[in-house]
Amino acid sequence: MLCKNKGWNIVGPYYDKFEMWSKVLHADPKLIPSYGGWIRVRGIPLHLWNMIVFSQIGEACGGFIEVALETADKKELTEALIKVRDNYTRFIPAFIKIHDEERNEYIVHTVTQKEDG
């Protein structure tokens, strides 16, 4: 049955397929549209909520400028607002790898640009 379905299995109303992971096929970078300015970042561990990490994130997005006051003052811990340099590639990474002093790595998520208002 697997040969007939070219690797696809039928599980109830769903189809699934198991295949060997390939860096070429599955590891393309995920990007979101942005020309720079204020960006929102989620998933920063609380013990890494500091200027060193904010700078790492900013540099990954083209260059760190500053963080919003509510981010620096830890008033809003759901997402960090970070201002990054203008970039003309029109994209920033959707996922950014950050690290602590012990070189433990974490992945944070760039959500969107800050809405004006």
Secondary structure by P-SEA (a helix, b strand, c coil): cccccccccccccbbbbbbcccccccccbbbbbccccbbbbcccccccccaaaaaaaaaaacccccccccccccccccbbbbbbccccccccccbbbbbccccbbbbbbbccccccc
